[in-house]
Amino acid sequence: MAYRTLSVETRAPLAYVWLTRPERGNPIDQEFLQELDAACAAINDDRGVRVAILTAQGKVFSSGWDPAELRPEGPLLAAFRGERGFREPFAPLVEMGQPVIAAVNGDALSAGLELALACDLRVAAEGVRFGLPETGQGLIPMAGGTQRLARLVGRGRALELIMTGEPIDAGEALRIGLVSAVVPEERLLAEAEALAGRIAARGPIAVRYAKEAVWRGLEMPLDQALRFETDLTIILQSTEDREEGVRAFLEKRTPQFRGR
């Protein structure tokens, strides 16, 4: 598929998704959301891909929503109220089986931060700013920011960031757990690739189920989430990868997982 707002590159076992409109600050608009959905579906179906890395061209990760599409009669809000009912804009990233690492190369503001929050892990370049400025525009974050940020960094810190709209730098983002690493810009992609490589070496089915257990379990009462975790564990016992993992442990060698 030919994309206009992003590009996809596969170098198994990794896939790379690049935001490709740096001259406009890599905005989030309806076209981007449609292409992101298609890209995530293609990666999800690629058995050779075990981890995806999401990053951007230019000096800004994403400046957020395209202002032209945020008018009350604009296409974004109309899409949120569409005939098929509401679908969270960045759900394709969460629903994709493979883990997604956001390599945040520049400022991630408004929907740009919400895009990063929908990824499983985040690493950032030094000097990057994160922020949700919507309350200063008479809005609230509307693509998961009020929910995912609070789940990640805690209610009090999330409320402060959302209600003041004041950005934080990469160092503070690391301190509160918004990102897992901060590195010089020239090392950012290598850091993301190293993290992705460590994940890709694990059992791919187990990694997919671990992602599903965490994301879905957070939406369940604890007793239900624990049962869900047990169900996934039982399913894993029937896989070839689980047998390989046991054999490799007993034989003191590195397992060769095949995703089966």
C-alpha distance (Angstrom), angle and dihedral (degrees) to the residues before:
residue distance angle dihedral
M1 . . .
A2 3.80 . .
Y3 3.80 113.2 .
R4 3.80 129.1 -159.9
T5 3.82 101.9 -171.5
L6 3.80 101.5 35.3
S7 3.77 142.8 14.9
V8 3.79 131.6 -137.7
E9 3.79 125.6 -150.3
T10 3.80 124.9 -179.9
R11 3.78 122.3 -155.6
A12 3.77 101.8 164.3
P13 2.93 128.1 -92.9
L14 3.82 86.3 22.8
A15 3.79 133.1 56.2
Y16 3.80 122.9 -161.1
V17 3.80 124.6 -151.7
W18 3.80 114.7 -168.1
L19 3.79 127.0 -168.3
T20 3.80 101.3 -135.6
R21 3.81 109.3 -167.7
P22 3.81 101.9 84.5
E23 3.79 93.3 150.2
R24 3.82 87.9 67.1
G25 3.79 97.2 38.1
N26 3.82 93.0 -99.8
P27 3.82 94.5 -79.0
I28 3.78 125.2 -156.2
D29 3.80 111.7 -123.8
Q30 3.77 138.5 147.9
E31 3.80 93.5 -86.2
F32 3.80 91.4 53.1
L33 3.81 92.0 49.1
Q34 3.80 91.0 51.6
E35 3.80 92.1 49.1
L36 3.80 92.1 45.2
D37 3.80 88.9 54.3
A38 3.81 91.1 51.7
A39 3.82 93.2 45.6
C40 3.80 92.8 50.0
A41 3.80 91.0 49.2
A42 3.81 91.4 51.4
I43 3.81 92.8 48.4
N44 3.79 92.0 45.9
D45 3.81 90.1 56.0
D46 3.81 93.7 48.7
R47 3.81 107.1 96.0
G48 3.80 90.3 -167.2
V49 3.81 92.4 64.5
R50 3.79 117.2 83.6
V51 3.82 101.4 164.9
A52 3.82 133.9 20.2
I53 3.80 127.0 -150.5
L54 3.81 119.2 -153.7
T55 3.80 117.0 -160.7
A56 3.79 140.7 138.5
Q57 3.75 143.1 -119.8
G58 3.79 118.9 -116.4
K59 3.79 131.6 18.2
V60 3.83 97.8 -54.2
F61 3.79 125.2 65.2
S62 3.80 90.8 -158.0
S63 3.79 132.9 -35.3
G64 3.81 89.6 -153.9
W65 3.76 134.2 -120.5
D66 3.78 120.8 15.0
P67 3.84 100.0 -111.1
A68 3.80 91.8 -142.7
E69 3.81 90.1 64.0
L70 3.81 96.2 49.3
R71 3.81 96.0 72.9
P72 3.84 112.3 118.8
E73 3.81 87.9 -109.1
G74 3.80 93.7 39.5
P75 3.81 125.5 122.0
L76 3.81 97.0 -108.9
L77 3.78 97.5 58.5
A78 3.79 89.4 40.6
A79 3.81 89.0 54.2
F80 3.82 90.5 50.6
R81 3.81 87.7 55.8
G82 3.81 93.0 41.8
E83 3.78 129.1 147.7
R84 3.80 91.0 -99.4
G85 3.78 91.3 56.5
F86 3.79 128.3 -115.7
R87 3.78 120.3 -31.3
E88 3.78 119.4 179.5
P89 3.82 106.5 -112.5
F90 3.80 97.9 -127.8
A91 3.81 96.9 38.3
P92 3.86 91.3 114.0
L93 3.81 89.7 69.3
V94 3.79 92.7 50.0
E95 3.79 93.7 43.6
M96 3.80 94.9 48.0
G97 3.79 109.5 105.2
Q98 3.79 96.4 -136.2
P99 3.79 120.5 74.7
V100 3.81 115.1 -103.8
I101 3.80 122.9 -145.1
A102 3.80 117.8 -161.6
A103 3.80 111.0 -145.6
V104 3.80 98.2 -161.8
N105 3.79 104.8 -156.0
G106 3.81 97.8 172.3
D107 3.78 143.7 0.3
A108 3.82 114.5 -27.2
L109 3.78 108.4 -161.1
S110 3.79 135.0 166.7
A111 3.82 107.9 -24.3
G112 3.81 87.8 3.0
L113 3.80 89.3 67.4
E114 3.80 90.5 42.4
L115 3.81 88.5 53.6
A116 3.81 89.6 54.5
L117 3.81 91.3 45.7
A118 3.81 89.9 57.7
C119 3.82 89.3 60.2
D120 3.79 119.9 87.4
L121 3.81 97.2 -125.0
R122 3.79 134.8 14.0
V123 3.79 132.6 -155.3
A124 3.79 120.6 -178.5
A125 3.76 140.3 -158.0
E126 3.78 118.9 -121.2
G127 3.79 112.9 -91.0
V128 3.79 95.5 27.8
R129 3.82 117.7 139.6
F130 3.79 126.3 -147.7
G131 3.79 123.2 -161.1
L132 3.79 149.1 148.5
P133 3.83 104.8 -148.7
E134 3.80 97.2 169.6
T135 3.82 98.3 113.5
G136 3.80 88.2 63.6
Q137 3.81 87.0 60.9
G138 3.80 94.8 47.8
L139 3.81 91.2 -101.1
I140 3.78 138.9 101.3
P141 3.82 126.0 -134.7
M142 3.78 103.9 -81.5
A143 3.80 106.4 -175.3
G144 3.78 101.3 67.1
G145 3.80 99.2 -64.9
T146 3.79 97.0 122.1
Q147 3.81 91.3 48.6
R148 3.80 107.8 34.6
L149 3.79 96.0 41.0
A150 3.81 92.0 53.1
R151 3.79 91.4 48.2
L152 3.78 90.7 50.2
V153 3.82 104.3 42.4
G154 3.81 103.3 16.0
R155 3.78 133.9 -95.1
G156 3.80 98.8 -85.4
R157 3.80 97.3 50.4
A158 3.80 91.7 42.5
L159 3.80 91.8 51.6
E160 3.80 90.9 50.7
L161 3.80 93.0 50.8
I162 3.79 93.7 44.8
M163 3.81 99.5 42.3
T164 3.82 96.6 43.9
G165 3.80 94.3 37.0
E166 3.81 88.3 -147.9
P167 3.83 115.7 148.5
I168 3.79 124.4 -127.6
D169 3.78 128.1 -147.8
A170 3.79 127.5 -117.9
G171 3.79 93.3 -97.1
E172 3.80 92.4 56.6
A173 3.80 90.0 44.1
L174 3.80 88.4 56.7
R175 3.80 92.5 47.1
I176 3.82 93.6 54.1
G177 3.81 94.9 42.1
L178 3.79 99.1 -107.6
V179 3.82 89.8 125.0
S180 3.80 130.2 23.4
A181 3.82 98.3 -144.9
V182 3.81 140.9 14.9
V183 3.80 118.3 -157.2
P184 3.81 138.6 163.3
E185 3.79 111.2 -75.8
E186 3.80 93.2 -112.0
R187 3.82 90.1 57.9
L188 3.79 97.5 44.5
L189 3.79 99.8 98.0
A190 3.80 92.0 42.6
E191 3.81 89.8 52.4
A192 3.81 91.2 50.1
E193 3.80 90.8 47.2
A194 3.80 92.1 49.6
L195 3.81 90.5 51.7
A196 3.80 90.6 45.7
G197 3.80 90.5 49.7
R198 3.78 92.2 54.8
I199 3.79 90.0 51.8
A200 3.81 93.9 43.7
A201 3.81 89.7 56.9
R202 3.79 90.6 62.7
G203 3.79 125.4 82.7
P204 3.81 104.8 -69.9
I205 3.79 95.4 -147.7
A206 3.79 91.0 48.0
V207 3.81 90.6 49.8
R208 3.81 91.4 50.6
Y209 3.79 91.6 49.7
A210 3.80 91.7 45.8
K211 3.80 89.6 54.5
E212 3.79 91.4 48.1
A213 3.80 92.4 46.8
V214 3.79 92.8 53.7
W215 3.81 98.9 42.1
R216 3.80 96.2 43.1
G217 3.78 94.7 35.7
L218 3.79 91.8 59.4
E219 3.80 88.3 63.4
M220 3.83 94.0 51.7
P221 3.79 134.8 74.6
L222 3.79 109.2 -98.1
D223 3.80 96.6 -106.8
Q224 3.81 91.3 51.2
A225 3.81 91.9 45.6
L226 3.80 90.9 51.8
R227 3.80 90.7 52.3
F228 3.80 89.3 49.3
E229 3.81 89.9 51.9
T230 3.80 90.0 51.1
D231 3.81 91.7 49.3
L232 3.80 91.0 54.3
T233 3.80 90.8 46.7
I234 3.81 90.7 53.9
I235 3.80 91.5 50.0
L236 3.81 90.6 51.3
Q237 3.81 91.0 57.0
S238 3.81 89.5 69.5
T239 3.83 95.8 55.0
E240 3.79 127.2 101.8
D241 3.79 89.0 -131.4
R242 3.79 90.6 60.9
E243 3.81 90.3 52.7
E244 3.80 90.1 47.8
G245 3.79 90.8 50.2
V246 3.80 91.7 53.8
R247 3.83 93.0 45.8
A248 3.80 92.2 48.2
F249 3.79 91.1 50.2
L250 3.79 92.4 50.7
E251 3.81 92.4 44.6
K252 3.82 92.1 45.5
R253 3.79 94.7 -125.5
T254 3.80 137.9 119.2
P255 3.81 110.9 -85.3
Q256 3.81 119.0 -118.4
F257 3.77 103.7 -143.5
R258 3.80 118.6 -164.0
G259 3.78 101.9 -177.9
R260 3.80 94.2 -110.1
